[in-house]
Amino acid sequence: NSAGPLSMANTGQANSGGSQFFINVKDNTFLDWFSRGESRHPVFGKVIKGYDTAVKISKVYSQQDRPVEPIMMKSITIR
């Protein structure tokens, strides 16, 4: 889970992943599947273009881990 991977968000309980995901914007080795403990956030992709935008989004003002002003993704491309 270095900077850039897309990972499945969940509640921390087994089989609780749904439609939410997050983009790592720094190295979070504690999320690596080979680190101690169970892997709870499977990686399923990586940002290959526009990573600087993900970093900017990560710096907006938030409360309870949510942006105060909504952020809209106008388009994404999956390859």
C-alpha positions in Angstrom: 0.0 0.0 0.0 2.5 2.6 -1.2 1.2 5.8 -2.6 -1.3 5.4 -5.5 -3.2 2.1 -5.0 -7.0 1.9 -5.0 -8.2 -0.2 -2.1 -11.5 -1.6 -1.0 -13.0 0.3 2.0 -14.9 -1.7 4.6 -16.0 -1.6 8.3 -13.1 -3.8 9.4 -15.3 -6.8 9.7 -14.9 -9.8 7.3 -16.9 -9.6 4.1 -18.0 -6.0 4.7 -16.6 -4.4 1.5 -19.1 -2.8 -0.7 -18.9 0.0 -3.3 -16.6 2.4 -1.5 -12.9 2.6 -2.1 -9.9 4.8 -1.1 -6.7 6.0 -2.8 -3.6 5.8 -0.7 -1.7 9.1 -0.9 1.2 7.9 1.3 3.0 4.7 2.2 0.7 2.8 4.6 2.7 -0.4 5.2 0.4 -1.5 8.0 -2.2 -2.1 5.2 0.0 -4.5 3.3 -1.3 -8.0 3.0 2.0 -9.4 4.2 2.2 -7.3 7.3 1.2 -8.6 10.7 -2.5 -9.1 11.1 -5.3 -9.7 8.6 -5.5 -7.8 5.3 -8.7 -5.9 5.5 -8.3 -3.5 2.5 -7.7 -5.5 -0.7 -5.9 -3.5 -3.5 -7.6 -3.7 -6.8 -6.0 -1.0 -8.9 -3.5 1.9 -9.1 -3.7 5.6 -10.1 -1.6 5.9 -13.2 -2.5 9.4 -14.2 -3.7 12.4 -12.1 -2.2 11.3 -8.8 -1.6 14.9 -8.0 -5.4 15.5 -8.0 -5.8 12.6 -5.5 -3.3 14.3 -3.2 -5.1 17.6 -3.5 -8.4 15.9 -2.6 -6.8 14.4 0.5 -5.9 17.8 1.8 -9.4 19.4 1.8 -11.1 20.2 5.1 -13.0 17.3 6.5 -14.9 16.2 9.5 -15.3 12.6 10.7 -13.3 11.5 7.6 -15.6 13.2 5.2 -15.1 16.4 3.1 -17.2 19.3 4.5 -17.9 20.3 0.9 -18.7 17.4 -1.5 -16.1 16.5 -4.1 -17.4 15.3 -7.5 -15.5 13.1 -9.9 -16.7 14.2 -13.3 -15.0 11.3 -15.1 -12.7 8.3 -14.5 -11.2 5.8 -16.9 -10.7 2.2 -16.0 -8.2 0.1 -18.1 
